[in-house]
Amino acid sequence: MKRRFFTMMLAAALLFLYACQPTPDTGYVQQKQGDLTEKIEETAKAGQAPTGVGSHYTLEKTYAESGKTLVVDADITGGDESQMAVLTVAPRYFESGDSLRQMTEGLFPGYTKYKYGIFTKIDLEEQIREMEFQIFRAENGLNPATGEPEDGEAGDYHGPIPSRFGDGEYLTMLPKELLRIWAEEDGKKMLQELQQAYLNAPTDEELGAPDYMFAAGDDGKEWVSILCKKDRARYYVGFCNPEEGEMDAMLWVDRQDGYTEIGNMLEESLPKKWTPGSQVQETPELQKVKEMLKIAGIDYMELYEARQSDKGGEYVFTRSYNGAVEDYAAQYLNLKPTDGDGVVVQRLWEPESFTVEMYEGEIYTIRWYNPSKIIKVDNENTKILSWQEIQTVFERQMGYMLTPGEEQQGWWDPDEVRVERISLELGKVLMKDSGEYKLIPVWNFFGRDDSIGKIEDAEEKCYLSVNALDGTVIDRNLMY
């Protein structure tokens, strides 16, 4: 679930640990044989007419061996096929001092800023209130998540009782009797610890002004943690540089007052289906979001996709170059699941994105993952394969995926797949031996399927990414 009702209770450690809330799973890679050097150097003919972008692709096919159906009904969009660049990119790390100060001031003008390293009385008040709710619900046989009465057992989990609230996700699975035992033996003890911590905690005003200097966190990363406050509104702002040898810097902003309640209301108001950036309605809220990117010093991104409602919106931005955007796939199909036993692996530097959630005109969250910079333009208009060649690769690969052998059964088993969006974009790949990351032209195929429930209710995923230079299928887990 995107919103978790345990948010505040799980935050029972130092703020550095709170700041390091889970980020997307980190990938690993075994180096691929062969390289793209010659393909990257080939240049497209000037003014070459598009072979795919701007057209529409339809297909319906049921595979006799499996009975599964593939439906394609999609506009083909994306960058200019004669101006698709190849770029070498590298991490962009945050720097202590004025740049962080200016960014924070720009995002939250008129707010008082504090150096935020420990929980204050306001933080602990909310944690105490949430703990009291959970104890009350556990003692009275109510659902731990909703507070509603339960018929029969509260859950079907019969393992060990969670010893700390760090295991709070298991509370929803505990039977009523075990919930009561937890409340008496552990919940009340934790409540007393929180109440004692509250007595010793500072107020927000006692925290002191931030110095905007990075300090080492318990996770091996470097952090600058700031509290922005105006009246009742409170925001946590965290800048993170990775530990040595890693590449994933991050900006993290969370609204502190009403975090769970606002998150639930926002999520309930937003449509499930995302709208491509080119089709998103321009609103005062979106204009405000775009201004935020300028404040953050980001002049190279465009809106990739969004969800909007009368309550707010969620907006995703990625890099743009020559009219093509860096791809973004919140969900994608793992084509080659492996256990990796005995394989020497390398940490991956994942794609860059800047996501803003807004509620009633105000920031709810900001996530800027993997800030990057261009260190070399390898080719301004590299030669790519024709759409007809890519279409052949797509149909062959989807046929293989929808008529799997025995070794593939079980991990993905839809009856119907609908491809509803096809786009020529820039995808980040790791180059053989050099360790360099490049953005290269990639064809992405997005859609929905009925592997879990009704296809109309399914969330969009990327089924296939095809290297536009040589027609090979890219595994998004491995980034080659």
C-alpha positions as CSV (number, residue, x, y, z in Angstrom):
1,M,0.0,0.0,0.0
2,K,1.2,3.4,-0.9
3,R,0.0,5.0,2.3
4,R,0.8,3.2,5.5
5,F,-1.2,3.9,8.7
6,F,1.9,3.0,10.8
7,T,4.0,5.9,9.3
8,M,4.4,7.8,12.6
9,M,4.7,4.7,14.8
10,L,7.4,3.2,12.7
11,A,9.4,6.4,13.2
12,A,10.8,5.3,16.5
13,A,14.4,5.8,15.7
14,L,16.7,8.8,15.1
15,L,15.5,11.2,12.4
16,F,18.3,10.2,10.2
17,L,16.7,6.8,10.0
18,Y,13.3,8.4,9.5
19,A,14.7,10.3,6.6
20,C,15.8,7.1,5.0
21,Q,12.4,5.8,4.2
22,P,12.3,2.9,1.7
23,T,13.4,3.9,-1.8
24,P,12.8,1.8,-4.9
25,D,14.6,-1.5,-4.8
26,T,18.2,-1.3,-6.0
27,G,19.1,-3.4,-9.0
28,Y,22.2,-5.4,-9.7
29,V,23.8,-6.3,-13.0
30,Q,26.1,-9.0,-14.5
31,Q,28.0,-7.4,-17.4
32,K,26.8,-8.0,-20.9
33,Q,29.0,-9.2,-23.7
34,G,29.3,-7.0,-26.7
35,D,28.9,-3.2,-27.0
36,L,27.2,-0.5,-28.9
37,T,30.1,1.6,-29.9
38,E,29.7,1.3,-33.6
39,K,25.9,1.8,-33.5
40,I,26.3,4.9,-31.4
41,E,28.6,6.5,-33.9
42,E,26.2,6.0,-36.8
43,T,24.4,9.2,-37.7
44,A,20.8,9.5,-39.0
45,K,20.2,11.2,-42.3
46,A,19.1,14.8,-41.8
47,G,15.4,15.3,-42.0
48,Q,14.7,11.6,-42.2
49,A,11.0,10.9,-42.2
50,P,9.6,9.1,-39.2
51,T,8.7,5.5,-39.7
52,G,6.7,5.1,-36.5
53,V,6.3,8.2,-34.4
54,G,3.0,9.9,-35.2
55,S,1.2,6.8,-36.4
56,H,-1.2,4.3,-34.8
57,Y,-0.6,0.6,-34.2
58,T,-3.4,-2.0,-33.9
59,L,-3.1,-5.7,-33.5
60,E,-5.2,-8.5,-31.9
61,K,-3.9,-12.0,-31.7
62,T,-4.8,-15.1,-29.7
63,Y,-2.1,-17.7,-29.3
64,A,-3.3,-21.2,-30.0
65,E,-0.8,-22.9,-27.7
66,S,-1.8,-20.9,-24.6
67,G,-5.1,-19.3,-25.4
68,K,-3.8,-15.9,-24.3
69,T,-4.7,-12.8,-26.2
70,L,-2.5,-9.8,-27.1
71,V,-4.3,-6.6,-28.0
72,V,-2.5,-3.5,-29.3
73,D,-4.3,-0.2,-29.8
74,A,-1.9,2.6,-29.3
75,D,-0.7,5.9,-30.7
76,I,3.1,5.8,-31.3
77,T,4.6,8.9,-29.7
78,G,8.0,10.1,-28.7
79,G,11.1,12.0,-29.9
80,D,12.0,12.9,-33.5
81,E,13.3,9.7,-35.1
82,S,16.0,11.7,-36.9
83,Q,17.2,13.6,-33.8
84,M,17.5,10.9,-31.1
85,A,20.7,11.5,-29.1
86,V,23.0,9.3,-27.1
87,L,24.2,11.0,-23.9
88,T,26.8,9.9,-21.3
89,V,25.5,10.9,-17.9
90,A,27.0,10.9,-14.4
91,P,25.7,11.6,-10.9
92,R,25.1,15.1,-9.7
93,Y,25.7,15.3,-5.9
94,F,24.4,18.0,-3.6
95,E,26.9,20.5,-2.1
96,S,26.8,21.8,1.4
97,G,26.0,25.5,2.0
98,D,24.4,28.2,-0.1
99,S,22.9,25.9,-2.8
100,L,21.0,23.9,-0.2
101,R,19.9,27.1,1.5
102,Q,18.6,28.6,-1.7
103,M,16.7,25.5,-2.7
104,T,15.1,25.2,0.7
105,E,14.2,28.9,0.9
106,G,12.8,28.7,-2.6
107,L,10.6,25.7,-1.9
108,F,9.3,27.1,1.4
109,P,9.5,30.9,1.4
110,G,8.3,32.6,4.6
111,Y,8.8,29.4,6.6
112,T,11.1,29.3,9.6
113,K,13.9,26.7,9.2
114,Y,15.3,24.5,11.9
115,K,18.1,22.0,12.1
116,Y,16.2,18.7,12.4
117,G,18.1,15.8,13.9
118,I,15.9,14.4,16.7
119,F,12.2,14.1,17.3
120,T,10.6,17.1,18.9
121,K,7.5,17.3,21.2
122,I,5.1,17.7,18.3
123,D,6.6,14.6,16.6
124,L,6.2,12.5,19.7
125,E,2.7,13.8,20.5
126,E,1.5,12.3,17.2
127,Q,3.4,9.0,17.8
128,I,1.9,8.8,21.3
129,R,-1.6,9.5,19.9
130,E,-1.2,6.8,17.3
131,M,0.1,4.3,19.8
132,E,-2.8,4.9,22.1
133,F,-5.1,4.3,19.1
134,Q,-3.4,1.0,18.4
135,I,-3.6,-0.2,22.0
136,F,-7.2,0.7,22.2
137,R,-8.0,-1.1,19.0
138,A,-6.0,-4.2,20.0
139,E,-7.7,-4.3,23.5
140,N,-11.2,-4.1,21.9
141,G,-10.8,-6.4,19.0
142,L,-10.9,-3.7,16.3
143,N,-9.1,-3.7,13.0
144,P,-5.6,-2.3,13.6
145,A,-5.7,-0.3,10.3
146,T,-9.3,1.0,10.2
147,G,-10.6,0.8,13.8
148,E,-13.7,-1.0,12.5
149,P,-15.2,-4.0,14.4
150,E,-13.9,-7.4,13.1
151,D,-16.0,-10.5,12.7
152,G,-14.2,-13.5,14.2
153,E,-10.4,-13.4,14.1
154,A,-8.6,-10.1,13.2
155,G,-6.1,-11.9,11.0
156,D,-4.7,-15.3,10.0
157,Y,-1.1,-14.8,11.3
158,H,-0.1,-17.2,14.1
159,G,3.6,-16.7,14.3
160,P,5.7,-14.8,16.9
161,I,4.2,-11.7,18.3
162,P,6.1,-8.6,17.0
163,S,8.5,-7.5,19.6
164,R,8.7,-3.8,18.5
165,F,6.7,-1.5,16.3
166,G,9.3,-1.9,13.6
167,D,7.4,-5.1,12.9
168,G,4.1,-3.2,12.9
169,E,3.0,-4.5,9.5
170,Y,2.2,-7.9,11.2
171,L,-0.4,-6.4,13.5
172,T,-3.0,-6.5,10.7
173,M,-2.5,-10.3,10.5
174,L,-2.6,-11.1,14.3
175,P,-5.7,-12.8,15.7
176,K,-7.6,-10.9,18.3
177,E,-6.2,-12.7,21.3
178,L,-2.6,-12.2,20.2
179,L,-3.4,-8.5,19.5
180,R,-4.5,-8.2,23.1
181,I,-1.3,-9.8,24.4
182,W,0.7,-7.5,22.2
183,A,-1.1,-4.5,23.7
184,E,-0.6,-5.6,27.3
185,E,3.0,-6.8,27.0
186,D,4.6,-4.6,24.4
187,G,2.3,-1.8,23.3
188,K,2.0,-0.3,26.7
189,K,5.7,-0.6,27.3
190,M,6.4,1.3,24.1
191,L,3.8,3.9,25.0
192,Q,5.6,4.6,28.3
193,E,8.9,4.9,26.4
194,L,7.4,7.5,24.1
195,Q,5.9,9.4,27.0
196,Q,9.3,9.5,28.7
197,A,10.9,10.6,25.4
198,Y,8.3,13.4,25.2
199,L,9.3,14.8,28.6
200,N,13.0,15.1,27.4
201,A,12.3,16.2,23.9
202,P,12.9,19.8,22.7
203,T,10.3,22.0,21.1
204,D,10.6,22.9,17.4
205,E,11.8,26.4,18.5
206,E,14.7,24.9,20.5
207,L,16.2,23.1,17.6
208,G,18.3,26.0,16.3
209,A,18.9,27.3,12.8
210,P,20.2,24.9,10.1
211,D,23.8,25.1,8.9
212,Y,23.1,23.3,5.6
213,M,26.2,21.2,6.1
214,F,26.2,17.4,5.4
215,A,26.7,15.0,8.3
216,A,27.1,11.3,8.3
217,G,24.0,9.2,9.1
218,D,23.8,5.8,10.6
219,D,23.1,4.3,7.2
220,G,26.5,5.3,5.8
221,K,25.0,8.2,3.7
222,E,25.4,11.9,4.3
223,W,22.4,13.9,5.2
224,V,21.1,17.5,5.7
225,S,17.8,17.4,7.6
226,I,15.7,20.5,7.9
227,L,12.4,21.3,9.5
228,C,10.3,24.1,7.7
229,K,7.5,25.5,9.8
230,K,4.9,28.2,9.4
231,D,1.9,28.3,11.8
232,R,0.7,24.6,11.9
233,A,2.3,23.6,8.7
234,R,5.4,21.5,9.1
235,Y,7.7,20.0,6.5
236,Y,10.7,17.7,6.7
237,V,13.3,18.4,4.0
238,G,16.2,15.9,3.5
239,F,19.1,16.1,1.2
240,C,21.0,12.8,0.8
241,N,24.4,12.0,-0.8
242,P,25.2,8.3,-1.1
243,E,27.8,6.4,0.7
244,E,31.2,6.0,-0.9
245,G,31.1,3.9,-4.1
246,E,27.3,4.5,-4.7
247,M,25.6,7.0,-7.0
248,D,22.1,7.6,-5.8
249,A,21.7,11.1,-4.4
250,M,18.2,12.1,-3.3
251,L,15.9,15.0,-2.2
252,W,13.1,14.0,0.1
253,V,10.3,16.3,1.3
254,D,7.4,15.2,3.5
255,R,4.5,17.1,5.0
256,Q,4.5,16.3,8.7
257,D,1.2,17.7,9.8
258,G,-1.6,15.3,8.8
259,Y,0.7,13.2,6.7
260,T,-1.4,10.0,6.8
261,E,-4.8,11.6,6.6
262,I,-3.8,13.9,3.7
263,G,-2.1,11.1,1.9
264,N,-5.2,8.9,2.1
265,M,-7.5,11.7,0.9
266,L,-5.2,12.6,-2.0
267,E,-4.8,9.0,-3.1
268,E,-8.5,8.3,-3.0
269,S,-9.2,11.4,-5.2
270,L,-6.7,10.6,-7.9
271,P,-7.5,8.5,-11.0
272,K,-5.7,5.2,-11.3
273,K,-4.7,5.9,-14.9
274,W,-1.8,8.3,-15.6
275,T,-2.0,10.9,-18.3
276,P,1.0,11.4,-20.6
277,G,2.7,14.8,-20.1
278,S,1.7,16.2,-23.5
279,Q,-1.9,15.7,-22.6
280,V,-1.9,17.0,-19.1
281,Q,-4.2,20.0,-18.4
282,E,-2.2,23.1,-17.5
283,T,-3.5,24.4,-14.1
284,P,-2.2,26.9,-11.6
285,E,-1.1,24.0,-9.5
286,L,1.0,22.5,-12.3
287,Q,2.5,26.0,-13.0
288,K,3.5,26.1,-9.3
289,V,5.1,22.7,-9.6
290,K,7.1,23.8,-12.6
291,E,8.3,26.8,-10.7
292,M,9.6,24.5,-8.0
293,L,11.8,22.8,-10.5
294,K,13.3,26.1,-11.6
295,I,13.9,26.9,-7.9
296,A,15.7,23.6,-7.5
297,G,18.0,24.5,-10.4
298,I,16.4,21.9,-12.7
299,D,16.1,23.3,-16.2
300,Y,16.5,20.1,-18.2
301,M,13.2,18.3,-17.2
302,E,9.8,18.0,-18.7
303,L,6.5,16.6,-17.4
304,Y,6.5,12.9,-18.2
305,E,3.1,12.0,-16.8
306,A,0.6,13.1,-14.1
307,R,-2.6,12.3,-12.2
308,Q,-4.9,15.2,-11.4
309,S,-8.1,15.7,-9.4
310,D,-10.0,18.5,-7.8
311,K,-8.0,17.9,-4.6
312,G,-4.5,17.9,-6.0
313,G,-2.2,16.0,-8.3
314,E,0.9,13.8,-8.7
315,Y,3.4,14.9,-11.3
316,V,6.5,13.1,-12.6
317,F,9.3,14.9,-14.5
318,T,12.3,13.4,-16.3
319,R,15.2,14.6,-18.4
320,S,14.4,16.0,-21.9
321,Y,16.9,16.4,-24.8
322,N,16.2,17.2,-28.4
323,G,12.5,16.7,-27.7
324,A,12.9,13.2,-26.3
325,V,12.4,12.4,-22.7
326,E,14.1,9.9,-20.3
327,D,11.7,7.0,-19.7
328,Y,9.9,6.3,-16.5
329,A,8.3,3.0,-15.5
330,A,6.8,2.8,-12.0
331,Q,6.0,-0.8,-12.8
332,Y,7.6,-3.2,-15.3
333,L,7.6,-6.8,-16.2
334,N,10.6,-8.8,-15.0
335,L,11.5,-10.8,-18.1
336,K,14.3,-12.9,-16.8
337,P,13.9,-13.6,-13.0
338,T,17.1,-15.2,-11.7
339,D,18.5,-15.9,-8.2
340,G,22.0,-14.7,-9.1
341,D,23.8,-17.4,-7.1
342,G,27.5,-17.3,-7.7
343,V,27.3,-14.3,-10.0
344,V,29.6,-11.3,-9.5
345,V,27.2,-8.3,-9.5
346,Q,27.5,-4.6,-9.6
347,R,25.2,-2.0,-8.1
348,L,23.1,-0.1,-10.6
349,W,22.5,3.6,-10.8
350,E,18.8,3.8,-11.5
351,P,16.9,6.3,-13.7
352,E,16.4,9.9,-12.7
353,S,13.0,11.3,-11.8
354,F,11.5,14.3,-9.9
355,T,8.0,13.6,-8.5
356,V,5.8,16.1,-6.7
357,E,2.5,15.4,-4.9
358,M,0.3,18.4,-4.2
359,Y,-2.8,18.7,-2.1
360,E,-5.1,21.7,-2.2
361,G,-2.4,23.8,-3.7
362,E,0.3,22.9,-1.2
363,I,3.2,20.5,-1.3
364,Y,2.5,17.1,0.1
365,T,5.7,15.2,-0.9
366,I,8.7,15.7,-3.2
367,R,11.0,12.9,-4.4
368,W,14.1,13.7,-6.6
369,Y,15.9,10.4,-7.2
370,N,19.3,10.1,-8.8
371,P,20.1,13.6,-9.9
372,S,22.3,13.6,-13.0
373,K,24.4,15.7,-15.4
374,I,25.5,15.2,-19.0
375,I,29.2,14.8,-19.3
376,K,29.3,14.0,-23.0
377,V,27.0,14.1,-26.0
378,D,28.1,11.0,-27.9
379,N,25.8,11.7,-30.9
380,E,23.2,14.4,-31.5
381,N,21.2,12.3,-34.0
382,T,22.2,8.7,-33.9
383,K,20.8,6.3,-36.5
384,I,18.0,4.0,-35.2
385,L,16.2,1.1,-36.6
386,S,13.0,1.6,-38.5
387,W,9.7,1.1,-36.7
388,Q,8.9,-1.9,-38.9
389,E,12.0,-3.7,-37.5
390,I,11.1,-2.7,-33.9
391,Q,7.5,-4.0,-34.5
392,T,8.9,-7.3,-35.6
393,V,11.0,-7.6,-32.4
394,F,8.0,-6.6,-30.3
395,E,5.6,-9.2,-31.9
396,R,8.2,-12.0,-31.7
397,Q,9.0,-11.2,-28.0
398,M,5.4,-10.9,-26.9
399,G,4.6,-14.2,-28.7
400,Y,7.3,-15.8,-26.6
401,M,6.1,-14.2,-23.4
402,L,2.5,-15.3,-24.0
403,T,3.3,-18.9,-24.9
404,P,5.8,-19.6,-22.1
405,G,7.5,-23.0,-21.5
406,E,7.0,-25.0,-18.3
407,E,10.0,-23.3,-16.6
408,Q,8.3,-19.9,-16.9
409,Q,4.8,-20.9,-15.7
410,G,3.6,-19.3,-12.5
411,W,5.5,-16.0,-12.3
412,W,3.2,-14.2,-14.8
413,D,0.0,-15.7,-16.1
414,P,-2.5,-13.3,-17.7
415,D,-5.2,-14.3,-20.1
416,E,-5.1,-10.9,-21.9
417,V,-2.5,-8.2,-22.4
418,R,-3.5,-4.8,-23.8
419,V,-0.7,-2.5,-25.0
420,E,-2.1,1.0,-24.9
421,R,1.0,3.3,-25.1
422,I,4.1,3.1,-27.2
423,S,6.8,5.7,-27.0
424,L,10.3,6.4,-28.4
425,E,12.3,7.6,-25.4
426,L,15.7,7.8,-23.8
427,G,16.6,4.8,-21.6
428,K,19.5,4.6,-19.2
429,V,21.9,1.7,-19.8
430,L,25.2,0.5,-18.3
431,M,27.9,0.2,-20.9
432,K,30.1,-2.9,-21.1
433,D,33.4,-2.8,-19.2
434,S,33.6,1.0,-19.0
435,G,31.1,1.4,-16.1
436,E,29.6,4.4,-18.0
437,Y,25.9,5.1,-18.0
438,K,24.4,6.4,-21.2
439,L,20.9,7.5,-22.3
440,I,20.2,5.8,-25.6
441,P,17.0,5.7,-27.8
442,V,14.6,3.0,-26.5
443,W,11.1,1.9,-27.6
444,N,8.9,1.3,-24.6
445,F,5.6,-0.6,-24.7
446,F,3.1,0.1,-21.9
447,G,-0.2,-1.4,-21.0
448,R,-2.3,-3.5,-18.6
449,D,-3.3,-7.1,-18.1
450,D,-5.6,-9.3,-16.1
451,S,-3.0,-11.3,-14.3
452,I,-4.3,-10.1,-10.9
453,G,-7.9,-8.9,-11.5
454,K,-10.0,-7.1,-14.0
455,I,-7.9,-5.5,-16.7
456,E,-9.8,-2.2,-16.4
457,D,-8.6,-2.0,-12.7
458,A,-5.0,-2.9,-13.4
459,E,-2.2,-0.4,-13.1
460,E,-0.1,0.4,-16.1
461,K,3.2,-1.4,-16.5
462,C,6.0,-1.5,-19.1
463,Y,6.0,-4.9,-20.8
464,L,8.9,-4.4,-23.1
465,S,11.8,-2.1,-23.8
466,V,13.6,-2.5,-27.1
467,N,17.0,-0.9,-27.9
468,A,16.3,1.3,-30.9
469,L,20.0,1.1,-32.0
470,D,20.2,-2.7,-32.5
471,G,16.8,-4.2,-31.7
472,T,17.8,-6.1,-28.6
473,V,15.4,-6.4,-25.7
474,I,16.5,-4.5,-22.6
475,D,15.9,-6.1,-19.2
476,R,14.9,-3.1,-17.0
477,N,16.2,-5.0,-13.9
478,L,19.7,-5.3,-15.5
479,M,19.7,-2.0,-17.5
480,Y,21.1,-3.6,-20.7
